[in-house]
Amino acid sequence: MIDNTKKVAAIFGVRNESSIAWDIAVKLHHSGCKVALSYVADTKDEVLYLMQQNGMDPALSGLVDVRSEEEIYAFLKLVHETAGPIDYLLHGVAFGSQSVMCYSLPGRNEPAPSYIDIPFEDFMDAFNISAYSLLRICRVAEPLLAKNASILTLTYNASQRVFPGYAGMAICKAALENIMIYLASYFRGEKSARINAISAGLVM
C-alpha cells in the first residue's frame, strides 16, 4: 500500500458506507492519510458515525452543499488550517431526480419519465451538483492545494453509451469529463496538480 503519512485528503460525496467515495476514504485512511469528509444535512449523522467508528477525526468534517461556493470554502479552509495543504481532492458528488434519470420506481406500474420531457430546471440542478461543482470546488481549492496534488472525480461510461435508466445524468457525466480535461490543462505546468476521472464500474 502507498504510504500517505502526513498527506491530507478532502472528500466530497460520502453518503453512507456503500458510497464509492467512502471506500476511497477508508483506503486513504489506512494508508496514513488525514481524511476530511463533507456531508449534507441528511447525511451528517451517518458520516460522523462512520468517521468515529473507523478512527477518523470527526473535527475534519463539514456541512457542504456543492452549489454553495461559500460552504465549499469554509470546509476546505478548515481542512487546510487544521491538517495542512490538501494533497488529494475527491469529487464524488452526483444527483439527478427521477425526472432527470428517467427510471421507473420499483413496485409501481407507472411508466418511466420520458427522456424528451426532462424538465429544464431539474436538469440544471443535476448539472450544477453533478458536473459544474467540480469546477467550483477546484476554483476554491486551488490556493489550498499542496504541490503535485491529485484531484479525482467519479464518472460513468453512460457518458459514451446509452443507458436508458441514466438518461439526463449521462449528459452531466459527459460534461463532467469535459470539465475534467480542461481543468487538467489548466492545472498543468507550474500549478502542478493532476486531475483525472475514473469510471469504477458496477458496484453493489
GROMACS elastic network, one bead per residue, 0.5 to 0.9 nm:
[ bonds ]
;  ai    aj funct       b0    kb
    1     4     6  0.89312   500
    1    30     6  0.87867   500
    1    31     6  0.65381   500
    2    28     6  0.89135   500
    2    31     6  0.62141   500
    2    32     6  0.88530   500
    3     7     6  0.88868   500
    3    31     6  0.54267   500
    3    32     6  0.64366   500
    3    33     6  0.81562   500
    4     7     6  0.52432   500
    4     8     6  0.81966   500
    4    28     6  0.72530   500
    4    29     6  0.83765   500
    4    30     6  0.87155   500
    4    31     6  0.52631   500
    4    34     6  0.84652   500
    5     8     6  0.85915   500
    5    31     6  0.69112   500
    5    33     6  0.53784   500
    5    34     6  0.78940   500
    6    32     6  0.70804   500
    6    33     6  0.61927   500
    6    34     6  0.70157   500
    6    83     6  0.87079   500
    6    84     6  0.88959   500
    7    32     6  0.74816   500
    7    34     6  0.62029   500
    7    35     6  0.87040   500
    7    83     6  0.87137   500
    7    84     6  0.84358   500
    7    85     6  0.83780   500
    7    86     6  0.74513   500
    7    87     6  0.59455   500
    7    88     6  0.78631   500
    8    33     6  0.56331   500
    8    35     6  0.61149   500
    8    36     6  0.78206   500
    8    79     6  0.82276   500
    8    80     6  0.86269   500
    8    83     6  0.66637   500
    8    84     6  0.69226   500
    8    85     6  0.68959   500
    8    86     6  0.50864   500
    8    87     6  0.52597   500
    8    88     6  0.63157   500
    8    89     6  0.87049   500
    8   146     6  0.88733   500
    9    25     6  0.82132   500
    9    28     6  0.77612   500
    9    29     6  0.89840   500
    9    33     6  0.67816   500
    9    34     6  0.61290   500
    9    36     6  0.60628   500
    9    37     6  0.85078   500
    9    79     6  0.85784   500
    9    86     6  0.58920   500
    9    87     6  0.59091   500
    9    89     6  0.57366   500
    9    90     6  0.76951   500
   10    25     6  0.89785   500
   10    34     6  0.86343   500
   10    35     6  0.61565   500
   10    37     6  0.60897   500
   10    38     6  0.78468   500
   10    60     6  0.88103   500
   10    61     6  0.89345   500
   10    75     6  0.88640   500
   10    76     6  0.73548   500
   10    79     6  0.72873   500
   10    86     6  0.68911   500
   10    87     6  0.82875   500
   10    88     6  0.63111   500
   10    89     6  0.50111   500
   10    90     6  0.64201   500
   10    91     6  0.88638   500
   11    14     6  0.74763   500
   11    21     6  0.71793   500
   11    22     6  0.86226   500
   11    24     6  0.88460   500
   11    25     6  0.72633   500
   11    35     6  0.74282   500
   11    36     6  0.60912   500
   11    38     6  0.63842   500
   11    88     6  0.81089   500
   11    89     6  0.59066   500
   11    91     6  0.65079   500
   11    92     6  0.73919   500
   12    21     6  0.74816   500
   12    36     6  0.87438   500
   12    37     6  0.62291   500
   12    38     6  0.52926   500
   12    39     6  0.74202   500
   12    64     6  0.83436   500
   12    66     6  0.84957   500
   12    89     6  0.80419   500
   12    90     6  0.59716   500
   12    91     6  0.52253   500
   12    92     6  0.55453   500
   12    93     6  0.61863   500
   13    19     6  0.77209   500
   13    20     6  0.85306   500
   13    21     6  0.59754   500
   13    22     6  0.80453   500
   13    37     6  0.80292   500
   13    38     6  0.69843   500
   13    39     6  0.72306   500
   13    90     6  0.80813   500
   13    91     6  0.66068   500
   13    94     6  0.76070   500
   14    17     6  0.77476   500
   14    18     6  0.86244   500
   14    19     6  0.57404   500
   14    20     6  0.76197   500
   14    21     6  0.52849   500
   14    22     6  0.53734   500
   14    23     6  0.89998   500
   14    25     6  0.86111   500
   14    37     6  0.71671   500
   14    38     6  0.72364   500
   14    39     6  0.68508   500
   14    43     6  0.82364   500
   14    47     6  0.70245   500
   14    92     6  0.73051   500
   14    93     6  0.79731   500
   15    18     6  0.78112   500
   15    19     6  0.60818   500
   15    21     6  0.83114   500
   15    22     6  0.78084   500
   15    39     6  0.71997   500
   15    40     6  0.83071   500
   15    42     6  0.87504   500
   15    43     6  0.57196   500
   15    44     6  0.84837   500
   15    46     6  0.73288   500
   15    47     6  0.67267   500
   16    19     6  0.55897   500
   16    22     6  0.70525   500
   16    43     6  0.74837   500
   16    46     6  0.62560   500
   16    47     6  0.65669   500
   16    50     6  0.78876   500
   17    20     6  0.82113   500
   17    21     6  0.87695   500
   17    22     6  0.58792   500
   17    23     6  0.73613   500
   17    46     6  0.85336   500
   17    47     6  0.84902   500
   17    50     6  0.74101   500
   18    21     6  0.85251   500
   18    22     6  0.70457   500
   18    23     6  0.76778   500
   18   203     6  0.88442   500
   18   204     6  0.77561   500
   19    22     6  0.51272   500
   19    23     6  0.67225   500
   19    24     6  0.88696   500
   19    92     6  0.86935   500
   20    23     6  0.52591   500
   20    24     6  0.64305   500
   20    25     6  0.86898   500
   20    92     6  0.76302   500
   20   154     6  0.87004   500
   20   200     6  0.82289   500
   20   203     6  0.83038   500
   21    24     6  0.51186   500
   21    25     6  0.61494   500
   21    26     6  0.87609   500
   21    90     6  0.75675   500
   21    91     6  0.82473   500
   21    92     6  0.57353   500
   21    93     6  0.86361   500
   21   154     6  0.87029   500
   22    26     6  0.62225   500
   22    27     6  0.86686   500
   22    50     6  0.89476   500
   23    26     6  0.51549   500
   23    27     6  0.63278   500
   23    28     6  0.87039   500
   24    27     6  0.51555   500
   24    28     6  0.62189   500
   24    29     6  0.85786   500
   24    90     6  0.87438   500
   25    28     6  0.51706   500
   25    29     6  0.60973   500
   25    30     6  0.86387   500
   25    35     6  0.66501   500
   25    36     6  0.85170   500
   25    37     6  0.82669   500
   26    29     6  0.50067   500
   26    30     6  0.61195   500
   26    31     6  0.85880   500
   26    35     6  0.85707   500
   26    54     6  0.79386   500
   27    30     6  0.52058   500
   27    31     6  0.63098   500
   27    33     6  0.88485   500
   28    31     6  0.51024   500
   28    32     6  0.66829   500
   28    33     6  0.53861   500
   28    34     6  0.78235   500
   28    35     6  0.71449   500
   29    32     6  0.53529   500
   29    34     6  0.63759   500
   29    35     6  0.61907   500
   29    54     6  0.87223   500
   29    55     6  0.85513   500
   29    56     6  0.74051   500
   30    33     6  0.71962   500
   34    56     6  0.77219   500
   34    57     6  0.81645   500
   34    60     6  0.85233   500
   34    83     6  0.72136   500
   35    56     6  0.68817   500
   35    57     6  0.77477   500
   35    60     6  0.71145   500
   35    61     6  0.87831   500
   35    79     6  0.89923   500
   36    56     6  0.82574   500
   36    57     6  0.78249   500
   36    58     6  0.80005   500
   36    59     6  0.82424   500
   36    61     6  0.53652   500
   36    62     6  0.82788   500
   36    75     6  0.88957   500
   36    76     6  0.89181   500
   36    79     6  0.67434   500
   36    83     6  0.89971   500
   37    47     6  0.76599   500
   37    48     6  0.87453   500
   37    51     6  0.85025   500
   37    58     6  0.84170   500
   37    60     6  0.66226   500
   37    62     6  0.68354   500
   37    75     6  0.89108   500
   38    44     6  0.84738   500
   38    47     6  0.81956   500
   38    60     6  0.85364   500
   38    61     6  0.53935   500
   38    63     6  0.58014   500
   38    64     6  0.58422   500
   38    65     6  0.88355   500
   38    72     6  0.88715   500
   38    75     6  0.73611   500
   39    42     6  0.80467   500
   39    43     6  0.57951   500
   39    44     6  0.54154   500
   39    45     6  0.89447   500
   39    46     6  0.89568   500
   39    47     6  0.66925   500
   39    48     6  0.87148   500
   39    61     6  0.74122   500
   39    62     6  0.61902   500
   39    63     6  0.50659   500
   39    64     6  0.58683   500
   39    65     6  0.80098   500
   40    43     6  0.53802   500
   40    44     6  0.59588   500
   40    62     6  0.83467   500
   40    63     6  0.54266   500
   40    64     6  0.57886   500
   40    65     6  0.63463   500
   41    44     6  0.55220   500
   41    45     6  0.84419   500
   41    63     6  0.69273   500
   41    64     6  0.85126   500
   41    65     6  0.88714   500
   42    45     6  0.75355   500
   42    46     6  0.83711   500
   43    46     6  0.53365   500
   43    47     6  0.60289   500
   43    48     6  0.85468   500
   44    47     6  0.52733   500
   44    48     6  0.60871   500
   44    49     6  0.84316   500
   44    62     6  0.85683   500
   44    63     6  0.75639   500
   45    48     6  0.53297   500
   45    49     6  0.60129   500
   45    50     6  0.86073   500
   46    49     6  0.51307   500
   46    50     6  0.61884   500
   46    51     6  0.86617   500
   47    50     6  0.51624   500
   47    51     6  0.62254   500
   47    52     6  0.87057   500
   47    58     6  0.87805   500
   47    61     6  0.87004   500
   48    51     6  0.50496   500
   48    52     6  0.61750   500
   48    53     6  0.85584   500
   48    57     6  0.89617   500
   48    58     6  0.59581   500
   48    61     6  0.78800   500
   49    52     6  0.51876   500
   49    53     6  0.60553   500
   49    54     6  0.85484   500
   49    58     6  0.85657   500
   50    53     6  0.51542   500
   50    54     6  0.61196   500
   50    55     6  0.86408   500
   50    56     6  0.82563   500
   51    54     6  0.53105   500
   51    55     6  0.61906   500
   51    57     6  0.65788   500
   51    58     6  0.59746   500
   52    55     6  0.54118   500
   52    56     6  0.58324   500
   52    57     6  0.69289   500
   52    58     6  0.64949   500
   53    56     6  0.77194   500
   55    58     6  0.88599   500
   56    59     6  0.87881   500
   56    60     6  0.82034   500
   57    60     6  0.57108   500
   57    61     6  0.80685   500
   58    61     6  0.57749   500
   58    62     6  0.89500   500
   59    62     6  0.81500   500
   59    82     6  0.88003   500
   60    75     6  0.85476   500
   60    78     6  0.74256   500
   60    79     6  0.62712   500
   60    82     6  0.76671   500
   60    83     6  0.82197   500
   61    75     6  0.72118   500
   61    78     6  0.83731   500
   61    79     6  0.80309   500
   62    71     6  0.84661   500
   62    72     6  0.89167   500
   62    74     6  0.80667   500
   62    75     6  0.54943   500
   62    76     6  0.88372   500
   62    78     6  0.83442   500
   63    71     6  0.71250   500
   63    72     6  0.85753   500
   63    74     6  0.89436   500
   63    75     6  0.73575   500
   64    67     6  0.84177   500
   64    68     6  0.74437   500
   64    70     6  0.88413   500
   64    71     6  0.52043   500
   64    72     6  0.58838   500
   64    74     6  0.85099   500
   64    75     6  0.70864   500
   65    68     6  0.55884   500
   65    69     6  0.84449   500
   65    71     6  0.65252   500
   65    72     6  0.73860   500
   65   129     6  0.84942   500
   66    69     6  0.69828   500
   66    71     6  0.73956   500
   66    72     6  0.64272   500
   66    93     6  0.82176   500
   66   128     6  0.82854   500
   66   129     6  0.62432   500
   66   130     6  0.89924   500
   66   133     6  0.58152   500
   66   134     6  0.86728   500
   66   136     6  0.79172   500
   66   137     6  0.75945   500
   67    71     6  0.84778   500
   67    72     6  0.85170   500
   67   125     6  0.88834   500
   67   128     6  0.65823   500
   67   129     6  0.62045   500
   67   132     6  0.86392   500
   67   133     6  0.65414   500
   67   136     6  0.82020   500
   68    71     6  0.53868   500
   68    72     6  0.64157   500
   68    73     6  0.86891   500
   68   133     6  0.89066   500
   68   136     6  0.86592   500
   69    72     6  0.51183   500
   69    73     6  0.60901   500
   69    74     6  0.86362   500
   69   133     6  0.89674   500
   69   136     6  0.67141   500
   69   137     6  0.75395   500
   69   140     6  0.72622   500
   70    73     6  0.51104   500
   70    74     6  0.61875   500
   70    75     6  0.87156   500
   70   140     6  0.89589   500
   71    74     6  0.50846   500
   71    75     6  0.62533   500
   71    76     6  0.86558   500
   72    75     6  0.52765   500
   72    76     6  0.61764   500
   72    77     6  0.84048   500
   72   136     6  0.84201   500
   72   137     6  0.66428   500
   72   140     6  0.71327   500
   72   141     6  0.85393   500
   73    76     6  0.52203   500
   73    77     6  0.57749   500
   73    78     6  0.83549   500
   73   137     6  0.82475   500
   73   140     6  0.59559   500
   73   141     6  0.75780   500
   74    77     6  0.52149   500
   74    78     6  0.61528   500
   74    79     6  0.87454   500
   75    78     6  0.51643   500
   75    79     6  0.63735   500
   75    80     6  0.87440   500
   76    80     6  0.60760   500
   76    81     6  0.85082   500
   76    86     6  0.84434   500
   76   140     6  0.79547   500
   76   141     6  0.67945   500
   76   144     6  0.75674   500
   77    80     6  0.50283   500
   77    81     6  0.59897   500
   77    82     6  0.83293   500
   77   141     6  0.86006   500
   77   144     6  0.75482   500
   78    81     6  0.52556   500
   78    82     6  0.58646   500
   78    83     6  0.81573   500
   79    82     6  0.52293   500
   79    83     6  0.55570   500
   79    84     6  0.67571   500
   79    85     6  0.79531   500
   79    86     6  0.76327   500
   80    83     6  0.55396   500
   80    85     6  0.52239   500
   80    86     6  0.65307   500
   80   144     6  0.64132   500
   80   145     6  0.84200   500
   81    84     6  0.58128   500
   81    85     6  0.80966   500
   83    86     6  0.81807   500
   84    87     6  0.89582   500
   84   144     6  0.84394   500
   84   145     6  0.89706   500
   84   146     6  0.83617   500
   85   143     6  0.89382   500
   85   144     6  0.55967   500
   85   145     6  0.52463   500
   85   147     6  0.84613   500
   86    89     6  0.70657   500
   86   141     6  0.82566   500
   86   144     6  0.62378   500
   86   146     6  0.52218   500
   86   147     6  0.87651   500
   86   149     6  0.69780   500
   86   150     6  0.89117   500
   87   145     6  0.62071   500
   87   146     6  0.51800   500
   87   147     6  0.74960   500
   87   148     6  0.73365   500
   87   150     6  0.62051   500
   87   151     6  0.83564   500
   88   145     6  0.82386   500
   88   146     6  0.85339   500
   88   149     6  0.58149   500
   88   151     6  0.58832   500
   88   152     6  0.78711   500
   89   138     6  0.87645   500
   89   141     6  0.86184   500
   89   145     6  0.86878   500
   89   149     6  0.78437   500
   89   150     6  0.63612   500
   89   152     6  0.62860   500
   89   153     6  0.85137   500
   90    93     6  0.88906   500
   90   150     6  0.85126   500
   90   151     6  0.59465   500
   90   153     6  0.58747   500
   90   154     6  0.82298   500
   91    94     6  0.89290   500
   91   133     6  0.83781   500
   91   134     6  0.64620   500
   91   137     6  0.81682   500
   91   151     6  0.77101   500
   91   152     6  0.61257   500
   91   154     6  0.67231   500
   92   130     6  0.86289   500
   92   152     6  0.82352   500
   92   153     6  0.58705   500
   92   154     6  0.55444   500
   92   155     6  0.86219   500
   93   129     6  0.69425   500
   93   130     6  0.58573   500
   93   131     6  0.84871   500
   93   133     6  0.82100   500
   93   134     6  0.86664   500
   93   153     6  0.83311   500
   93   154     6  0.79352   500
   94   126     6  0.74008   500
   94   127     6  0.86663   500
   94   129     6  0.60202   500
   94   131     6  0.77132   500
   94   154     6  0.88739   500
   94   169     6  0.85516   500
   94   172     6  0.88452   500
   95   125     6  0.82889   500
   95   126     6  0.55010   500
   95   127     6  0.83199   500
   95   129     6  0.62901   500
   95   130     6  0.58973   500
   95   169     6  0.79696   500
   96    99     6  0.78629   500
   96   100     6  0.56269   500
   96   101     6  0.60342   500
   96   122     6  0.77839   500
   96   123     6  0.74836   500
   96   125     6  0.78535   500
   96   127     6  0.82915   500
   96   129     6  0.85598   500
   96   130     6  0.79814   500
   96   166     6  0.89827   500
   96   168     6  0.77801   500
   96   169     6  0.62109   500
   97   100     6  0.51885   500
   97   101     6  0.62361   500
   97   102     6  0.82674   500
   97   122     6  0.70545   500
   97   123     6  0.82978   500
   97   126     6  0.74733   500
   98   101     6  0.51623   500
   98   102     6  0.54926   500
   98   103     6  0.60067   500
   98   104     6  0.78445   500
   98   105     6  0.83717   500
   98   112     6  0.83502   500
   98   113     6  0.74144   500
   99   102     6  0.52288   500
   99   103     6  0.76776   500
   99   112     6  0.82617   500
   99   113     6  0.56580   500
   99   114     6  0.78176   500
   99   115     6  0.82120   500
   99   117     6  0.81441   500
   99   118     6  0.59329   500
   99   119     6  0.71562   500
   99   122     6  0.74539   500
   99   123     6  0.84581   500
   99   168     6  0.84572   500
  100   103     6  0.84691   500
  100   113     6  0.80876   500
  100   114     6  0.89455   500
  100   115     6  0.75940   500
  100   117     6  0.88616   500
  100   118     6  0.55506   500
  100   119     6  0.73022   500
  100   122     6  0.65941   500
  100   123     6  0.59124   500
  100   126     6  0.76467   500
  100   166     6  0.79964   500
  100   167     6  0.67260   500
  100   169     6  0.65561   500
  101   113     6  0.81964   500
  101   115     6  0.80456   500
  101   118     6  0.84851   500
  101   164     6  0.81259   500
  101   165     6  0.59318   500
  101   168     6  0.52544   500
  101   169     6  0.56761   500
  101   170     6  0.82408   500
  102   112     6  0.54956   500
  102   114     6  0.61286   500
  102   115     6  0.62598   500
  102   118     6  0.79937   500
  102   164     6  0.72105   500
  102   165     6  0.55545   500
  102   166     6  0.65750   500
  102   167     6  0.59996   500
  102   168     6  0.74855   500
  103   111     6  0.84228   500
  103   112     6  0.50413   500
  103   113     6  0.66724   500
  103   114     6  0.89013   500
  103   164     6  0.76987   500
  103   166     6  0.71738   500
  103   167     6  0.83610   500
  104   107     6  0.88593   500
  104   108     6  0.76227   500
  104   109     6  0.83497   500
  104   110     6  0.70353   500
  104   111     6  0.62250   500
  104   113     6  0.74636   500
  104   165     6  0.79177   500
  105   108     6  0.59259   500
  105   109     6  0.83079   500
  105   110     6  0.77241   500
  105   111     6  0.86748   500
  105   112     6  0.76862   500
  106   109     6  0.83427   500
  108   111     6  0.84239   500
  110   113     6  0.88335   500
  111   114     6  0.85223   500
  112   115     6  0.89914   500
  112   165     6  0.84396   500
  113   116     6  0.87596   500
  113   117     6  0.72849   500
  113   118     6  0.77221   500
  114   117     6  0.53052   500
  114   118     6  0.68425   500
  115   118     6  0.55599   500
  115   164     6  0.82517   500
  115   167     6  0.63124   500
  115   168     6  0.71465   500
  116   119     6  0.89065   500
  117   120     6  0.88109   500
  118   121     6  0.88156   500
  118   122     6  0.74753   500
  118   123     6  0.68362   500
  118   168     6  0.72754   500
  119   122     6  0.53777   500
  119   123     6  0.61614   500
  119   124     6  0.86823   500
  120   123     6  0.50875   500
  120   124     6  0.61038   500
  120   125     6  0.86717   500
  121   124     6  0.51826   500
  121   125     6  0.63450   500
  121   126     6  0.87520   500
  122   125     6  0.52397   500
  122   126     6  0.63598   500
  122   127     6  0.87004   500
  123   126     6  0.50357   500
  123   127     6  0.60937   500
  123   128     6  0.85208   500
  123   168     6  0.69024   500
  123   169     6  0.82260   500
  123   172     6  0.86731   500
  124   128     6  0.59581   500
  124   129     6  0.85838   500
  125   128     6  0.50278   500
  125   129     6  0.62500   500
  125   130     6  0.83836   500
  126   129     6  0.53124   500
  126   130     6  0.57085   500
  126   131     6  0.78654   500
  126   168     6  0.83982   500
  126   169     6  0.72473   500
  126   172     6  0.72388   500
  127   130     6  0.51988   500
  127   131     6  0.52453   500
  127   132     6  0.62647   500
  127   133     6  0.82803   500
  127   169     6  0.79351   500
  127   171     6  0.81800   500
  127   172     6  0.53736   500
  127   173     6  0.87262   500
  127   175     6  0.82354   500
  127   176     6  0.87167   500
  128   131     6  0.59047   500
  128   133     6  0.59301   500
  128   172     6  0.87392   500
  129   132     6  0.64933   500
  129   133     6  0.54544   500
  129   134     6  0.84961   500
  130   133     6  0.63303   500
  130   134     6  0.77458   500
  130   169     6  0.81373   500
  130   172     6  0.62512   500
  130   173     6  0.74576   500
  130   176     6  0.73656   500
  131   134     6  0.58523   500
  131   135     6  0.76640   500
  131   172     6  0.56620   500
  131   173     6  0.67616   500
  131   174     6  0.86220   500
  131   175     6  0.62336   500
  131   177     6  0.83270   500
  131   179     6  0.76035   500
  132   135     6  0.53810   500
  132   136     6  0.64206   500
  132   137     6  0.87554   500
  132   172     6  0.87005   500
  132   175     6  0.81701   500
  132   176     6  0.71507   500
  132   179     6  0.77459   500
  133   137     6  0.59091   500
  133   138     6  0.84105   500
  133   176     6  0.89945   500
  134   137     6  0.51780   500
  134   138     6  0.61244   500
  134   139     6  0.85280   500
  134   153     6  0.76780   500
  134   176     6  0.74467   500
  134   179     6  0.76184   500
  134   180     6  0.78504   500
  135   138     6  0.52018   500
  135   139     6  0.60984   500
  135   140     6  0.87330   500
  135   176     6  0.89039   500
  135   179     6  0.68982   500
  135   180     6  0.81399   500
  135   183     6  0.76447   500
  136   139     6  0.51571   500
  136   140     6  0.64030   500
  136   141     6  0.86040   500
  137   140     6  0.52665   500
  137   141     6  0.59655   500
  137   142     6  0.84998   500
  138   142     6  0.57748   500
  138   151     6  0.84132   500
  138   183     6  0.82667   500
  139   142     6  0.55750   500
  139   143     6  0.84141   500
  140   143     6  0.73230   500
  140   144     6  0.79438   500
  141   144     6  0.51777   500
  141   145     6  0.61629   500
  142   145     6  0.56375   500
  142   187     6  0.88691   500
  142   191     6  0.85872   500
  143   146     6  0.85769   500
  145   148     6  0.82984   500
  145   149     6  0.61708   500
  145   150     6  0.89103   500
  145   193     6  0.82113   500
  146   149     6  0.53729   500
  146   150     6  0.89664   500
  146   193     6  0.83846   500
  147   191     6  0.75162   500
  147   192     6  0.63334   500
  147   193     6  0.68603   500
  148   191     6  0.79264   500
  148   192     6  0.50681   500
  148   194     6  0.68896   500
  149   192     6  0.72363   500
  149   194     6  0.63193   500
  149   195     6  0.85572   500
  150   193     6  0.57435   500
  150   195     6  0.58810   500
  150   196     6  0.80808   500
  151   193     6  0.73079   500
  151   194     6  0.60113   500
  151   196     6  0.64480   500
  151   197     6  0.85748   500
  152   180     6  0.87952   500
  152   194     6  0.83094   500
  152   195     6  0.56828   500
  152   196     6  0.50339   500
  152   197     6  0.56033   500
  152   198     6  0.74225   500
  153   176     6  0.83001   500
  153   177     6  0.86119   500
  153   180     6  0.79026   500
  153   195     6  0.79870   500
  153   196     6  0.64355   500
  153   198     6  0.65396   500
  153   199     6  0.88820   500
  154   173     6  0.87045   500
  154   176     6  0.88588   500
  154   196     6  0.86915   500
  154   197     6  0.55176   500
  154   198     6  0.52176   500
  154   199     6  0.59761   500
  154   200     6  0.73858   500
  155   158     6  0.85174   500
  155   159     6  0.79688   500
  155   173     6  0.58020   500
  155   174     6  0.83104   500
  155   176     6  0.74559   500
  155   177     6  0.72603   500
  155   197     6  0.61271   500
  155   198     6  0.57418   500
  155   200     6  0.76424   500
  156   159     6  0.63240   500
  156   160     6  0.85286   500
  156   170     6  0.77938   500
  156   173     6  0.66071   500
  156   174     6  0.87023   500
  156   198     6  0.76857   500
  156   200     6  0.73505   500
  156   201     6  0.71551   500
  157   160     6  0.53923   500
  157   161     6  0.62897   500
  157   162     6  0.87979   500
  157   170     6  0.80991   500
  157   173     6  0.80986   500
  157   174     6  0.86281   500
  157   199     6  0.66140   500
  157   201     6  0.82715   500
  158   162     6  0.58461   500
  158   163     6  0.59063   500
  158   166     6  0.71870   500
  158   167     6  0.82303   500
  158   169     6  0.82692   500
  158   170     6  0.51534   500
  158   171     6  0.83338   500
  158   173     6  0.73861   500
  158   174     6  0.80267   500
  159   162     6  0.78912   500
  159   169     6  0.84769   500
  159   171     6  0.63942   500
  159   172     6  0.78398   500
  159   173     6  0.53495   500
  159   175     6  0.82560   500
  159   177     6  0.82252   500
  160   170     6  0.81080   500
  160   174     6  0.73931   500
  161   170     6  0.85418   500
  162   165     6  0.89012   500
  162   166     6  0.81356   500
  162   167     6  0.76247   500
  162   170     6  0.81372   500
  163   166     6  0.54645   500
  163   167     6  0.65072   500
  163   170     6  0.80173   500
  164   167     6  0.53653   500
  165   168     6  0.89993   500
  166   169     6  0.55328   500
  166   170     6  0.59549   500
  167   170     6  0.55017   500
  167   171     6  0.73380   500
  168   171     6  0.53106   500
  168   172     6  0.68215   500
  169   173     6  0.63358   500
  169   174     6  0.87130   500
  170   173     6  0.50101   500
  170   174     6  0.62042   500
  170   175     6  0.85759   500
  171   174     6  0.51292   500
  171   175     6  0.62248   500
  171   176     6  0.85168   500
  172   175     6  0.50648   500
  172   176     6  0.59843   500
  172   177     6  0.86663   500
  173   177     6  0.61919   500
  173   178     6  0.86171   500
  174   177     6  0.52693   500
  174   178     6  0.64214   500
  174   179     6  0.87502   500
  175   178     6  0.50597   500
  175   179     6  0.61256   500
  175   180     6  0.85017   500
  176   179     6  0.50754   500
  176   180     6  0.61072   500
  176   181     6  0.88453   500
  176   197     6  0.85817   500
  177   181     6  0.63939   500
  177   182     6  0.88021   500
  177   196     6  0.86270   500
  177   197     6  0.67664   500
  178   181     6  0.53216   500
  178   182     6  0.64104   500
  178   183     6  0.85910   500
  179   182     6  0.53248   500
  179   183     6  0.60951   500
  179   184     6  0.85650   500
  180   183     6  0.50821   500
  180   184     6  0.60800   500
  180   185     6  0.87242   500
  180   195     6  0.67084   500
  180   196     6  0.65572   500
  180   197     6  0.69334   500
  181   185     6  0.63971   500
  181   186     6  0.86762   500
  181   195     6  0.77568   500
  181   196     6  0.76476   500
  181   197     6  0.87781   500
  182   185     6  0.50769   500
  182   186     6  0.62052   500
  182   187     6  0.86921   500
  183   187     6  0.59888   500
  183   188     6  0.84818   500
  183   194     6  0.89862   500
  183   195     6  0.70580   500
  184   187     6  0.52996   500
  184   188     6  0.61839   500
  184   193     6  0.77688   500
  184   194     6  0.63568   500
  184   195     6  0.52271   500
  184   196     6  0.74097   500
  185   188     6  0.54413   500
  185   189     6  0.85880   500
  185   195     6  0.89524   500
  186   189     6  0.83528   500
  186   191     6  0.80337   500
  187   190     6  0.76841   500
  187   191     6  0.51037   500
  187   192     6  0.59733   500
  187   193     6  0.53670   500
  187   194     6  0.69403   500
  187   195     6  0.78543   500
  188   191     6  0.57570   500
  188   192     6  0.51090   500
  188   193     6  0.61965   500
  188   194     6  0.71167   500
  189   192     6  0.52451   500
  189   193     6  0.82027   500
  190   193     6  0.85866   500
  198   201     6  0.89027   500
  199   202     6  0.89465   500
  200   203     6  0.79004   500
